[in-house]
Amino acid sequence: MSSSSSSVLLVPLPEQEQLPFEIRNSDLTDAEMDKLQVSFKEFNSRCAEELKEMNQNRITNIIERGGVEGWETVRENHS
């Protein structure tokens, strides 16, 4: 397989302490902002679980196909 993403597992992005510009400079009340933060945390938690599942599926698929023997990564492809 010649795609560089084929040999790299997905990893979560680091958490950012600063809110996006659109949220920092909005007319949301503190209560609305708190609800939004809870919603963001729930969404990120679901994404983290789905990411684990996707990575496990990828590992399982590679193992079921006999591993990576005979495959090339972009770093190894000199053509």
C-alpha positions in Angstrom: 0.0 0.0 0.0 1.5 3.4 -0.9 -0.5 5.7 1.3 1.4 7.3 4.1 -1.6 7.2 6.4 -1.9 3.5 6.1 0.9 2.9 8.6 -0.1 5.6 11.1 -2.7 5.2 13.8 -5.1 8.0 14.5 -4.2 10.0 17.6 -6.3 12.6 19.5 -5.4 16.2 19.2 -4.0 17.9 22.3 -6.5 19.8 24.4 -6.4 23.5 23.9 -6.8 25.7 27.0 -8.0 28.7 25.0 -11.4 28.8 23.5 -11.9 29.5 19.8 -12.3 33.2 18.8 -15.9 32.8 18.0 -16.7 31.6 21.5 -14.5 34.0 23.4 -16.0 37.0 21.6 -19.7 36.1 21.8 -22.7 37.4 23.6 -23.2 34.1 25.4 -24.1 34.3 29.1 -21.9 32.4 31.6 -24.7 29.8 32.0 -24.8 29.3 28.3 -21.0 29.1 28.1 -21.0 26.4 30.9 -23.6 24.4 29.0 -21.5 24.7 25.9 -18.4 23.5 27.7 -20.3 20.5 29.0 -21.4 19.7 25.5 -17.9 20.1 24.2 -16.5 17.7 26.8 -19.2 15.1 26.0 -18.5 15.4 22.3 -14.8 15.1 22.8 -15.3 12.0 25.0 -17.5 10.3 22.3 -14.8 11.2 19.7 -12.1 9.6 21.9 -14.1 6.4 22.2 -14.8 6.3 18.5 -11.1 6.9 17.8 -10.1 4.0 20.0 -12.6 1.8 18.1 -11.4 3.0 14.7 -7.8 2.3 15.7 -8.6 -1.2 17.0 -10.6 -2.0 13.8 -7.5 -0.9 11.8 -5.2 -3.1 13.9 -7.6 -6.0 13.6 -7.9 -5.6 9.8 -4.1 -5.6 9.4 -3.8 -8.7 11.5 -6.6 -10.5 9.7 -4.9 -9.8 6.4 -1.6 -11.3 7.5 0.1 -8.3 8.9 2.1 -5.7 6.9 4.6 -8.2 5.3 5.0 -7.3 1.7 3.6 -3.8 2.1 5.5 -0.6 1.5 5.2 2.7 3.2 5.8 6.0 1.4 9.1 6.4 3.3 10.2 3.1 1.8 8.9 3.8 -1.7 11.7 5.3 -3.8 9.9 5.4 -7.1 
